[in-house]
Amino acid sequence: MAPTGDSDSRPLLSSNEGQSYASTISTTRPKSSSSQIDAEAAQNASCPADNTPLLPPTSSPTRPFLSWSSAYILITSRVIGSGIFATPGSIVRSAGSPGLSLLIWTVGAVIAGCGLAVYLEYGCMLPRSGGDKVYLEFVYRKPKYLATTLIAVQAVLLDFSSANCMVFSQYVLFAFDVEKASDFLLKTVASVLLTAIVFVHACFPRTGIVVQDVLGWVKIIVIGFMIFVALFVVVFHPSSSSSDRNGLQSLEGLWSDSDWSWGTIATSLFKVFYSYAGLSTVNNCLSEVKDPVRTLRSVASTALATAFLLYTLVNLAYFVVVPLDEIKESGELIAALFFERSFGSSLGRKILPAAVALSCAGNVMVTAYALSRLNQEIARQGFLPFSSLLASSKPFNTPIGGLMIHYVPSLLFIVLPPSKDVYAFILDVEGYPRQYLALALSVGLIWLRYKRPDLKRPFKAWTGAIVIMIAMCIALIVAPFFPPQKQTGGLWYATYAVVGIGM
C-alpha cells in the first residue's frame, strides 16, 4: 500500500454527490477570516483520475454547534478518564520504582505531543469529520479501499468503552461497600451505564452534550482536589506522608528496583498512551465545530498541557499518601485507596470514589459521542452490513447506527471475558494495533510534504516530532517480544501483541 500524490484538480467530493465540502462550509457559516481559512483548507481534498470520490459528503448537522469551550471539554473528558484513576498502580508494579514510573509518564506525554502534532496538521489540511479514516484515505489511495477497510475493522473490533465501564462499576460498588463483588454484578453495573449513555446520545443529543460537559468539569475538580489533599498532607502532616517510605526523599530510593527491560517499559507506555488517548477526538467531528481550523490549533494543545500537568501532580499525590507496596497491589482501585487513607472509611470510601465513578462515566460519554461519528462515516461508504440503516441520522438527527456499532462490541467485551485482570489486558490490546495506524499516518504526512507541497497547511508539525513518532512506533511494535526481567501477570508477556495483530 503506497501513498500516491495525485494532484488532479477535481474536488474530493464529486459533483454528482451534491456539492463539494468547500461549498458546504461556505453555506453553513457566515464569511469571516476563520471560515475563509477553513474553506481554503477544504480545497486541499482532491480526487484521483478515476473520478471515484474518496469521501462521501459530510454527515454533520446543518450548522456547527461545538464552541471552543465545548471542544476543550470534549477532549479533556475523553483524555482524562479511568486511566489516571486506574493505571498508575499497574505501571508502578511493572516499572518497580517511583522514578521509572514518573519517567514513563513524562516520556509518554512527549510522544503523545508528537502524535498530536501529526493530527493537527492533518486536521487543518482536511477540516471535516472522520479523523483517521479521512486522512488515510487521502494519503493511501491504492490499493483501493484498503485504508478504509483497515479503519473499519479497527473501529468495530478495537474502539470500545469496556475498560472505562468496568472501572466505573468497580468504584460504584466500592463506594457502596460491596466487598468481593461477583462477576455478574460488576458486568451488570457496567452494562447499565453503557446502555444508558448510548440511549441519551441517540435520543437526546443536546442533553448528552450538557451532561458530558458537566461531568468533564467534575473530573477536573476531583483531580484538583486530590492534588490539594497531597499538598495538605506534605505541609501540615509530614509525619503521615508516605513520600519518605516510597523513596521520594533520596535519589537512590527513587530508582530502587527499577525494571529497565524494553518490553516492560513498552507495556507501561501503552497504558500511558491510553491515558492520553482522545487528543484527536475533535478530529472525528470537525464538521460540527465552529471555526474548526482555528479551534483545533489551540484547543488540543491546551488539553494536552492540562492533562500532563494534572497527571504529573496526581502521580506525585499517590506517592505522597499511599505506601509503595500498597500502590503495587492496588490494581484499578488506587484512587479509592488514596481517598480512604486520606479521609477514612466514611467520606474517603463513599463520596469521593463515587465522584471518580462519575468521571469515568463522563469519559464513556465522550468516547461514544466521538466514535459514533467515525462509525457513521464508515457505514456511509458501504463497508458494513445494513450500511444505509447504520448511516442514517433519523429520527433524532443523531448517528444512532454509529452508536450501535460502538455499543455492541463494547457490551461483548464487558460480558464475555472474566472481569479479573481484564482491564490491563484490554488497554494493551487496544494500544498495540494503534501503533501501526500511527506509523502509517506519520509516514504519510512526510510523503505528502514531498509529493504535495502545494497543499495549504494552516498548521505544520515540526519535522522532528514526526520522525520521533515514526521511530517510537517501530520500537513499540517490536517491544512486546522482548521478555521482561520479571513476569507480573499470568499471561505470556506478548499475548496482547499477538491478539492485537490477529484482530
N, C-alpha and C positions, 0 to 999 in steps of 0.2 A: 504494500500500500504506500504509494509515494505521493507527496504533495504535487499539485500542479499549479501553474501560475497563469492560467488563462486570464487575459485582460480584455476580453471582448466587451463591447460597450453595452450589451443588453443588461437591464437591471436584473438583480437576483430573483425578484418576483415578476414573473412573466405577465404580459398584458392580458392574456386570456384568463387570468385568475382575478381580474377586477382592477386593482390599482397597485402601484409599487409601494414598498414600505416607506419610501421617502415622501410620497404624496399622502400616505396615511398620516404621517407625522404632521405634515403641514396643515391638514384639515382637522386634526384633533387638538392642536394647541395654537393659541394666537402667536403671531410672529414676534419674536424677540431675539436678542443676541444668543441666548442659550438654545432656543429652538432652531435657530439657523445652524448652530454647531451640530445639533442632533441630526438635522436634515442632511448636512454635508457628510457626516459620518455614515448615515444610512446609504448614501450613494456609493460607498465602498463595495457594497454587495454586487457582484457581477455573476453572470451565468455562463456555463460552458457552451461550446459551439453547437451542442446537440439540441439546444433550445429547451432542455429539461430544467424546470425551476428546481433549485436546490432546497428552497424553503417555502412552505406554504404561507399564506397571509397570516399576519399576527392574529392571535385569538384573544387579545386583551379587550377590556371593556371599551365603550365608546370614548371615554375621556380618562386619562391617567388620574389617579387619585391618591397615590402614595407620596407624601411630603418628605422633606429631608429627615424630620424627626421620626416619622413612621418607618422610613427606610433604616435609620440608625437603630431603632428598637428592633426592627425585623432581623437585622444582622446580629445585634448583641444578644437577642433572645435565642437565636439559633446557635451562636457560638458558645455562650455561657449556659450550658445545660447541665446534664448529670456529670459531665467529665470532671470538673473541679471538685465536685462533691463525692465522687466515687473512685476515680483512677489514682489519686496520689498514693493511697495505701499499696496498691499493687506495683506501682512504679518504684516506690521505696523498697519494697520487698525484692524486686528484681535487681535494682541497682545496688542495694546493700548499704548505702550510706546517704546521709542528707546532702553532702556536697555534690555527689554524682547525680542525685535526683534533681537538684536545683539546676545543675548544668544542663541536663537533658531538657528540662522545661525551657531554658533560655535558648538552646540550640533549636528546639522545636519551633519557638516563636520566630527566630530568624528565618528558618526555612519556610514557615507559613507566610512571612512577609514577602519572600521571593516569589512564592506561588501566587500571592495576591497581586503582585506587580504584573504577572503574566495575565491574570484575569482582567485587570484594569485596562491593559492595552487592548485586549480582545473586546471588552465591553464597550469601550469608547469608539472603536472602529465599527462595531456592529451593534448598535444600541437597540436591541429588540429582545423579547422573551425567548427563552430556550437554553441559554447558557452553553454548557459543554456541547450539546447537540449542534447548535448553530455554528460554533467555532470549528469543530472537527469536520462538519460537512463543507464548510467554506474552504478549509485547507486541503483535506484529503478527499478529493473528488473521484479518484479511481483507486481500487475497483468501486464501481458504482454501488452506493447504498451500504458499503461495508461499515463505514463510520457510524451511520445511523443504526445499523443492526447491533453493533457493539454497545452503543449508548442505550439502546432499548433493553438489551439483556441486563446491563448493569442497573438500569432504573427499576426493572421488575424484580431482579433477584438480590440486589445488594443495597438498595436505598430503602431502608425501613426504620421504624421508630421503636423496635422491640426493646433495645437496651434501656432507653430512657423510660419506657413504660414500666419495665421491671424495677428500675431504681425507684421510681415513684411508688410502686407497690411496696417495696421494702421499707421505705421511710414512712409511709402511711401506717403500715402495720406496727412499725417500731414506735410511732407516736401513740398508738392505741394499746401499747403493752402486750402485743401478741408475740409471745416467745415461740421460736421454732415453728413458724407458720408452715403449713403444708404447701406442697407444690400447687395443689388445686386452688387454694386461697390466694397465693401470690399471683397466679396466672389469671384468676377471675378479676381481681382488682385492676391488673394491668390491661386486661381486655376491655373492661368497662370504660377505663379512661380513653383508650384508643377509639372506641366506638362513639363515645360522646363527642370527642373532638372532631371526628370526621363528620358527624351529623351537624354540628354547629357550622363548620366551614361550608358544608354543602347547602344548607338551608338558610343560614343567617350570616352571610359573609361579612357584612359591616360589623355585626356583633362580635364575630370572631376576631376581626382586626382590633377592636377596642379591648377585648379580653386579653389578647396576646400582648398588647401594649402595656396593659396594667401589670400582667404577670412578669413582663420584662423588667419593669421598674422594681417589682417586689424582689426579683432575683438580685438586682444590683444593691438594693437596700440590705438584703441578707448578707451578701458578701462584705459590704461595708461594715456591717455590724460585727461580723467575725473578726475583721481586721482591728476594729476598735477594742474588742474584748482582749485580743492578744496584746495590744499596746497597754491596756489597763493592767493586765497581769504582770507585764515586764516592769512597769513603772511603780505600781502600788503593792504588788505581791510578788516580788522577785524570788522569795523563798519557795513559792509553789510552782515556779516556772520549770518546765522540762528542758529548757534550752541547754543547760549545763550537762544534764544526763544524756542528751541527744548529740553531744559533741559540737554544738554551735559555738562554744566558747574557745575552742582551740582548733588550729589548722589540722592537726593530726587526727583529732576526733571527727572532724568534718568529713574526712575522706576514708575513715576506717571501714574495712570490709567491702570496699567498692569492687564491683564486678565489671571489668572493662572489656569483656568479650563483646565483639561486634553484634553477634546475634541477640544478646540480652539488651544492648543499647537500642538496636533497631526495633525490637518488640516494644520497648518503653516509648520510643519515638512515635510508634503507631498510635499509642494511647494519647500522647500529647497532641498529635495531629487530629485525633478525634475531638479533643477538647477545643481545637481551633477550627474544626470543620464548620462551614457555614459562612466564611468570609465572602464567598462568592454568591451568597443567597440572592442578593438583589439582581445579579446577572440573569437569574432564571425568570424574573418577572419585570425586566426593564421597561417593557411596553406599558406597564401600569404605574411607572414612576414619573413624577413631574420633573421636567428638565433632566432627563436621565444621565446625560454625559456629565454635566456639572455636578449633579448629586453624587454619581458614582465615584468621581475622582476624589471627593473629600470624605464621604460617609464611611466607606470601607476602611480607609486608613485610620480614621478616628476610632472605629470599632476595634481594630487590631490593637491600637495603643491602649485602649481601655481594658481589653481582655488581658493583655500582657501585664499591665500594672496590677490588676486585681488578682490574677493567678499567682504572681510572684509573692504578693503580700499574704495571700491565703495560705500558700505552702509554708511560708515562714510562721504563720499563725499556728498551723498544725504542729510544727516542731516545737514551738514555744509552750504549748498547752499539753500536748499528748506525748507520753513516753515513746521512744522509738520502737521498742518491742511491740507495744500495743498498736502503733501505726501499721507495722508489717502484718499484723494479724487482723486488722480491722475489716479487710475485704472492701465492700462497697459502702460501708457504714462509717467511714472515718469522720464525716461531718457530724453525724449523730453522736459519736464518741466525743468529739470536740465540745459539743454543746452540753453533753451530760457531765463532763469533767468540769466545765466552766460554771454551770448553774444548778447542778444537782439533778435529781430524778423527777422533779416537777416541771419547771419551765424548760430545762435543758433536754428533757426526754419527750416532751409532748408538743409544746407550741412551736419551738424552733425547728425540729425535724419536719413538722407539718409545713412550715414555710419553705424548707428545702424541697419537699414534695411538690409544692405549687410551682417552684422554679423549674423542676423537671417537666411538669405539665405544660408550662409555657414553651419549653423547647420542643415538645412534641407538636404543639400547635403551629409553631413557625415552620418546622420541618414538613408537616403535612401541607401547609399552605404553599410553600415554595416548590416542593417536588410534584405537587398535583399539576402545576403549570407545565413543568417539564414533561410529565407523563402525557398530558393532553397534546403537546406538540408532537410527541412520538405517535400517538394514536391518529393524529390528523394526516399523517403520511402513510397510513395503512400498514404499519408494522405489527399490529396487534390484532387478535381476533375481535370481531364486532367493532371495528375501528370507528365507523360512523356513529355508533352509540356512545363509545367511550370518549370521542372527541367533542361531543355535544355539550353545550353550556346550558341547556334547558333543564328544568323550567325556572331556575333561580338565577340565571346568568352566572353560574359558578361551574368550575371544572369537576363535576360530580364523577365523571368517568375516570379522570386523573386521580381523584381521591380514592376511588375504589381500587385502582391499580396499586396505590400505596398501601391501602388498608389490608388487602388480602395477604401479601407476603409478610407484612408486619405481624398480623394476627397469627399466622402459621409459625413464625419464629418465636412467638410468645408461648403458644400452646404445645408445640411438639417437643422441643429439647427439654431436658431436665434443667430446672432453674439453678441448681448449684454450679458455680463456676462458669455459667454460660455467658455472663456479662463480658468478662475479659476476652473470651473466645470470639464473641460477636464483634468486638472492637477490632481485633486483629484481622478477622475475615473481611470486615468492611474496609480496613485501611490498606491491606496489601494490594488488591487489584487496582486501587486508585493510583498507585504509583505508575502503572502502565499508562493510565489516562493522563496523568500529569506530565509524564515523559513525552507523550505524543503532542500535547498542547505546547510544551516548551520548544520542542524541536520544530514544530510547525510555525511558531512565531519567528524563529530565526530564519526559516525558509521564506516566509512572507516578506521579511525585511530585504532579503536578497532578490526575490523574484518580483515583488510588487512594491517597490519604493514609492510608487505614485499614490498609494493609499493614504488617506487623511488619518492622522493619528493624534487626536486631541490629548492623549496621554501616551508617553513612550517609556517603557520599562527600561531600567538600567540593564545593559547587556550582561554585566557581571552577575546580576540576580538570576537571569535566565540560565547562564552557564552553571551557577551553583545549583539551581533547581534540577538541571539535567544530570549533573554528577550525583546529587543526593538520591534521585530516583533510581539510577542504576545501582548505587550502593545498597539502597534499601530493598531492591528486588532480589539481590543475591544474598543479603544478610541473613535471612531466616535459616539458611542451610549451613551456617557456622554454629557449631554446638556451643551452648553456654558453659561457663565454668561449673555451674550447679543448676540442677533441674528444680524448678519451683512449682511445677504442676504435674498432673498425672498423665497428660498427653505428650506425644512426641513433640519436640520443640519446633518442628517445621510443619506441623499438621495444618495450621491456619493458612500457610502459604500454598500447600497442595490443594486444600479446599478452595481457596480463592482462585487459583489458576483453573481448577476444574469448572468453577461457576462462570 
